[in-house]
Amino acid sequence: MSGHNKWSTIKHKKGKADAARGKIFSRLVKEISVASRAGGGDPEMNPRLRVAVDSARGQNMPNDNIERAIKRGTGELEGVTYEEMMYEAYGPGGVAIIIEVLTDNKNRAAAEIRHTLTKWGGSLSSKNSVAYLFSRQGQIFIDGTSSNEDEVLEAGLDAGLEDVSMVEDTIIATTDPDDLLTVKEAIEAADIKVVSSEVTKVASTTVVLSGKVAIRTMKLLDSLEDLDDVQALFSNFDMDE
């Protein structure tokens, strides 16, 4: 299926490692705070916040942490104010990269991103030079060892499920971003184990690299993801078999 490549699979698995290091908690707190500031603190009335809270609960974040992040976003508690930015870039071999940032220091974020890109052979690009290659999509990751694609399709189709595919031992169910939680709830109601879900950006085409260029690109993407201000990273990079 378009958009599901080795890099997206690696990034999904890397998220589990990030959780072990505690980094994903920090990113979820930022997202909850910003979503609350933008659309209010009621998840039922704020779809972006609802997705962020659902993701936080999926990572076993304590409810107290979630509530504090919401209150910081709505101004009920004092806290850091984060700004949203998006950078577009090219990596080795012409790979397209979107870097989404939540930061309390725009100058620091820009400098770190520029330095990392330069170090690994990438460069910033102009606005809309890369973004048009990507579209927003809801993705639900399901344990493929305990369920199959037909079961997932049957459970989610009436709720708005668009397609399912298998990547290694994970089933990926795709939806319109607005239908993500409705489909997730329908799948879970069928006793199908959901590992995680997210609204992401999927590339319409991929750039396949191999050898040293592929390794360099992997190092660039890993280094960008490790930056504290980087909230999300999307690429059309794929590795040759």
N, C-alpha and C positions, 0 to 999 in steps of 0.2 A: 504494500500500500504506500502511496506517495507520502513522504515525510518521515517514515519510520526507517532510520538507518542505524548503523552501528554506533555512531556518535550519540544519538538520542538514547539508545539503550544503555550505553556506558554512563551517560549523564544521569539517567534514572537510577542506576545502581550506585553511582557516586553519591547520590542524595542520601542513601542509607549510611554511607561512611560519614558524611557531613553530620548526620543526626547523632552519630556516636561521639563526634567531637563537640557537639553542642551548637555548631554554627547555624543549623537550620532553625533553632529556636530564635536566635537573634534576627534572622531574616523574616520569620513569621511575625514576630513582635512588631517589626518595622511595617510590614504589610498591613497588619491589623490596625495599627495607629494611623497610617496614611488613609486607609479605606474608611475608617471612622471619621476622620477629619473631612474627607471629600463627600461622604454620603450619609453621615449620621451614624449613631451607635447602635441602631436596632438591626440585627442581621436579617430579620424577616423583610425589612424595607430597603435593605442595602445589599444587592446581590454580590458585589465585590467583597464586602465584609463577610457575608455568609460563606463564601468559598474559602476565605482566609481562616475563619474560625473552624470550619470543617477540617481544613488541612492541619490546623494546630491540634485539634482533638485527635486526628489520625496519628499524630506524632506523640500523643500522650502528654501534651502540654497541660499543666495544672490550670483549672478554671480561674484561679486567682490571677495568674499571669495574663490570661486572656482578658479578664475584666479590667485589669490595670492598663493594658495596652489600649483597650477601647476608650477608657476614661482619659488617657493622655491624648488620644486623638481628638476627642470631643472637647477637650479643655477643662474637664472636671478635675484632672490632676496635672500638676506641672511636669514637664518633661521636655526632651529634645524634640525639635521640629525638623522633620525630614523633608527634603525636596526631591521630587521625581525628575529624572532626566533619562534620555535615551541617546546612546551613541551608535553610530553606524560605522562599520570598519571592514577592511579586507585583510585576510590573512594570507599566508603562503599559498601559492597556486591559485590565487583568485577566490579563495573561500570567502563567502559573505558572512558577516557576524553582526548581530544586534546585541548591544549591551545595555541592559536596563539597570538603573542606579537609583537607590534611595540613600541620601546622604545629608549630613548636617554641615558639610563643608564642600561646596562645589569645586573650589580650587584644588583641594587635596584629591578629590575623586578624579578630576580631569587629568591632573599630573600623573597619578598612579596608572591610569588607563593608558595614557600616551606612552609612558615609560615601558609598560609591559608589552604593548604592541610593537614598539620599536625594537625591544630586546629580542623578540622572537620572529621578526621579519614581517610584521603587520603594519597597518597604517590606518588612521582615521579617514573616513570618507565624508562626502557632503550629504546634507539632508536629503532623504528620499532616494539615495543612490542604491540602497540595499533593502530598505523596508518593503518595497513593492514585491519583493520575492517571497514574502512571508504572509501567512494568514492566521488569524486566531482560531483556535480549536480546543474543545474540551477533550481531555484524555483520562480514561479510567484504567488503572493498571490492576490486573486480576491474576491471581495465582493459577497458572495454567496446568499445574500438576493435580489440582483437585476439581477443575471444571474444564469444559471444552467450549469451543467457539459457538457451536449451535445452541448450547444452554444459555450462554450470555446473550446471544442474539434474540432468542425467544423471550428472555426476561426483560430486555430493555427496549425492544422495538416499539411498543406502543407508547413508551415514555419519551421517545425522540432519539433513540440510538440510531446512528447513521451507518456505522460499519464496525467490524471487528477484524483483528489480525493477530497472528502469533509471532512474537519475536523471542527466540530461544524458549524459555519456559514461562513466559509472561504473555497473557492475552491483553491486548490494548483495544479498548472500546472507545470509539470516537463519537463526539457529539458537537452540536452547536454549543458555544460557550454558555449561552443562556439556559440550556437544557441540562448542563452537567450534573447538578445536584439531584434533579428529578430522576435522571437516568440512573445515577449512582444508588439512590434510594430504592428504585425498582429492582436493580440487580441484587442489592443486599437483601431485599424482601424475599428473593428466591433462594436464600441461603447460599449465595455465591460469595466467596471471600474476596473482598476488595482490599488491595494492598495500599493504594493511594490514588488520588485524583488531582488534576490540576487544569488550569486554563493556560495554554501554551501557545507558541507561535511555530508553525510548521512551514518548511520551505517547499515551494512548488517544484524546484529542481535541486539536484545535488551535484556537488563537485567531488569526484572520486580521486583520491590521492593515494600514493604508495611510497614506500621507502623512506628516505630521510625527510622528504617534504611532509609526509603524513605524520611522522614522529614530531617534527617541529610544530606542526599545526596542533597536535594533541597537547604539547607542552604549552603552547600559547593559550589554548582554551582552558587548560587546567589552571594556569597562572592567573588568568582573568577571573575565573570562578573563585579563586582563593582570596581575592581582594575583598575587604570588609564592606566596601560601599556597593559592590556589585550584587544586585538582588536577583537577577535572572540573566541567562545567557543563551542565545540561540544561534545556530549555525547551519549552513547547508553542506557541511563537510561530511564525507563518507570515506571509509577506508576500503581499499581494494582487497579482494579476497587473497 
